[in-house]
Amino acid sequence: MVWLLMQGEFGEGGTVLGVFADRELAKGRFVEATAKLPFRIDDAKQEDDGSIHLSAGCDWLSLEPHPVTSRPELADGGAR
């Protein structure tokens, strides 16, 4: 599992700001990205899986876990 820090605009897509081995490693970059949002944060949610979603005007910022597929899993046809 890796954690993706992403930012974008609603309806416009987004960009990956960073990929982290765990959530704790992403904290500093998440705080930096939050400080650079051009609008005031108007909604913030933390989900049960630890993911964080912020919205600020028409912008959003998220930190989410994503599964990683290994070579042995690919060789087995993607079975987990």
Backbone as CSV, one residue per row, in Angstrom:
resi,resn,N_x,N_y,N_z,CA_x,CA_y,CA_z,C_x,C_y,C_z
1,MET,0.844,-1.171,0.000,0.000,0.000,0.000,0.891,1.236,0.000
2,VAL,0.503,2.235,-0.783,1.155,3.545,-0.787,0.088,4.602,-0.535
3,TRP,0.529,5.778,-0.149,-0.370,6.906,0.085,-0.105,7.959,-0.975
4,LEU,-1.169,8.387,-1.661,-1.057,9.404,-2.694,-1.590,10.732,-2.177
5,LEU,-0.764,11.768,-2.300,-1.176,13.130,-1.991,-1.543,13.772,-3.317
6,MET,-2.798,14.197,-3.459,-3.291,14.736,-4.721,-3.994,16.065,-4.495
7,GLN,-3.961,16.906,-5.535,-4.606,18.207,-5.473,-5.213,18.520,-6.830
8,GLY,-6.331,19.254,-6.825,-6.939,19.633,-8.089,-8.095,20.583,-7.894
9,GLU,-8.849,20.747,-8.978,-10.051,21.576,-8.965,-11.240,20.691,-9.302
10,PHE,-12.361,20.922,-8.632,-13.567,20.152,-8.917,-13.931,20.296,-10.387
11,GLY,-14.201,19.181,-11.043,-14.586,19.181,-12.438,-13.425,19.341,-13.411
12,GLU,-12.205,19.508,-12.901,-11.048,19.725,-13.768,-9.988,18.637,-13.627
13,GLY,-10.172,17.711,-12.708,-9.143,16.687,-12.495,-8.135,17.139,-11.462
14,GLY,-7.001,16.438,-11.419,-6.006,16.774,-10.418,-4.643,16.205,-10.750
15,THR,-3.708,16.450,-9.843,-2.336,16.004,-10.011,-1.859,15.312,-8.748
16,VAL,-0.956,14.374,-8.925,-0.328,13.700,-7.795,0.839,14.567,-7.342
17,LEU,0.799,14.982,-6.083,1.871,15.804,-5.510,2.972,14.949,-4.901
18,GLY,2.627,13.714,-4.522,3.624,12.841,-3.920,3.079,11.460,-3.652
19,VAL,4.005,10.501,-3.577,3.682,9.104,-3.252,4.526,8.740,-2.040
20,PHE,3.876,8.191,-1.010,4.551,7.931,0.257,4.332,6.496,0.706
21,ALA,5.338,5.934,1.369,5.260,4.559,1.845,4.253,4.406,2.981
22,ASP,4.050,5.469,3.759,3.026,5.426,4.804,2.482,6.819,5.061
23,ARG,1.392,6.871,5.772,0.674,8.125,6.015,1.515,9.131,6.795
24,GLU,2.267,8.649,7.761,3.082,9.533,8.597,4.111,10.301,7.770
25,LEU,4.687,9.654,6.768,5.676,10.313,5.919,5.075,11.449,5.103
26,ALA,3.781,11.394,4.852,3.109,12.394,4.020,2.678,13.635,4.796
27,LYS,2.689,13.567,6.117,2.134,14.660,6.923,2.715,16.032,6.600
28,GLY,4.023,16.149,6.522,4.650,17.444,6.266,4.235,18.030,4.931
29,ARG,4.276,17.205,3.882,3.883,17.682,2.552,2.401,18.029,2.507
30,PHE,1.573,17.269,3.261,0.141,17.564,3.307,-0.095,18.941,3.924
31,VAL,0.577,19.233,5.017,0.432,20.530,5.685,0.916,21.647,4.764
32,GLU,2.036,21.438,4.059,2.542,22.441,3.112,1.526,22.712,2.004
33,ALA,0.963,21.641,1.440,-0.019,21.794,0.357,-1.274,22.494,0.857
34,THR,-1.681,22.199,2.088,-2.851,22.844,2.669,-2.628,24.351,2.795
35,ALA,-1.436,24.737,3.227,-1.120,26.159,3.395,-1.117,26.916,2.070
36,LYS,-0.891,26.204,0.959,-0.822,26.850,-0.361,-2.174,26.913,-1.074
37,LEU,-3.219,26.334,-0.474,-4.537,26.420,-1.113,-4.954,27.880,-1.220
38,PRO,-5.450,28.292,-2.389,-5.765,29.707,-2.574,-7.031,30.188,-1.852
39,PHE,-7.865,29.262,-1.412,-9.103,29.630,-0.723,-9.126,29.029,0.670
40,ARG,-9.996,29.547,1.522,-10.179,29.039,2.878,-10.788,27.644,2.828
41,ILE,-10.345,26.747,3.686,-10.891,25.385,3.750,-12.325,25.463,4.254
42,ASP,-13.247,24.902,3.480,-14.651,24.934,3.888,-15.209,23.549,4.209
43,ASP,-14.424,22.497,3.990,-14.861,21.153,4.366,-13.636,20.271,4.530
44,ALA,-13.634,19.457,5.577,-12.538,18.525,5.837,-13.116,17.246,6.415
45,LYS,-12.678,16.108,5.868,-13.167,14.809,6.337,-12.025,13.827,6.438
46,GLN,-12.055,13.008,7.484,-11.141,11.884,7.589,-11.990,10.623,7.602
47,GLU,-11.667,9.709,6.704,-12.426,8.465,6.566,-11.865,7.386,7.483
48,ASP,-12.595,6.276,7.618,-12.171,5.164,8.467,-10.833,4.566,8.043
49,ASP,-10.518,4.628,6.743,-9.245,4.073,6.259,-8.072,5.026,6.471
50,GLY,-8.323,6.205,7.071,-7.275,7.179,7.338,-7.123,8.237,6.272
51,SER,-7.834,8.095,5.153,-7.725,9.090,4.089,-8.305,10.421,4.548
52,ILE,-7.755,11.502,3.998,-8.180,12.854,4.354,-8.575,13.580,3.071
53,HIS,-9.702,14.273,3.121,-10.200,15.029,1.971,-10.546,16.445,2.428
54,LEU,-9.958,17.433,1.756,-10.254,18.834,2.047,-10.833,19.485,0.809
55,SER,-11.736,20.429,1.002,-12.174,21.274,-0.103,-12.046,22.723,0.346
56,ALA,-11.641,23.548,-0.609,-11.440,24.967,-0.352,-11.901,25.711,-1.595
57,GLY,-13.133,26.208,-1.550,-13.698,26.828,-2.747,-13.861,25.781,-3.828
58,CYS,-13.231,25.998,-4.976,-13.327,25.033,-6.075,-12.147,24.059,-6.085
59,ASP,-11.260,24.155,-5.106,-10.083,23.289,-5.037,-10.276,22.166,-4.030
60,TRP,-9.540,21.074,-4.242,-9.560,19.966,-3.301,-8.141,19.450,-3.084
61,LEU,-7.959,18.785,-1.949,-6.684,18.170,-1.585,-7.028,16.859,-0.907
62,SER,-6.303,15.794,-1.249,-6.586,14.511,-0.607,-5.305,13.744,-0.345
63,LEU,-5.364,12.906,0.664,-4.315,11.948,0.987,-5.029,10.620,1.147
64,GLU,-4.738,9.672,0.243,-5.490,8.412,0.216,-4.577,7.207,0.059
65,PRO,-4.949,6.084,0.693,-4.184,4.846,0.493,-4.579,4.189,-0.837
66,HIS,-3.596,3.613,-1.505,-3.843,2.893,-2.751,-3.042,1.594,-2.737
67,PRO,-3.657,0.496,-3.178,-2.938,-0.784,-3.205,-1.846,-0.772,-4.277
68,VAL,-0.803,-1.552,-4.037,0.290,-1.716,-4.983,0.313,-3.180,-5.393
69,THR,0.434,-3.431,-6.691,0.492,-4.796,-7.204,1.959,-5.177,-7.393
70,SER,2.333,-6.332,-6.866,3.715,-6.795,-6.973,3.907,-7.668,-8.215
71,ARG,5.154,-7.918,-8.585,5.438,-8.800,-9.732,4.864,-10.202,-9.538
72,PRO,5.025,-10.806,-8.344,4.415,-12.149,-8.169,2.901,-12.135,-8.355
73,GLU,2.231,-11.050,-7.936,0.788,-10.965,-8.125,0.438,-10.875,-9.619
74,LEU,1.238,-10.130,-10.359,1.022,-10.040,-11.808,1.225,-11.405,-12.476
75,ALA,2.246,-12.140,-12.026,2.530,-13.461,-12.587,1.387,-14.438,-12.297
76,ASP,0.694,-14.220,-11.179,-0.433,-15.076,-10.795,-1.740,-14.568,-11.373
77,GLY,-1.687,-13.657,-12.317,-2.895,-13.126,-12.934,-3.588,-12.082,-12.103
78,GLY,-2.866,-11.459,-11.173,-3.455,-10.391,-10.369,-4.183,-10.876,-9.133
79,ALA,-4.089,-12.177,-8.823,-4.757,-12.707,-7.631,-4.113,-12.123,-6.390
80,ARG,-4.940,-11.824,-5.391,-4.425,-11.270,-4.121,-4.706,-12.217,-3.002
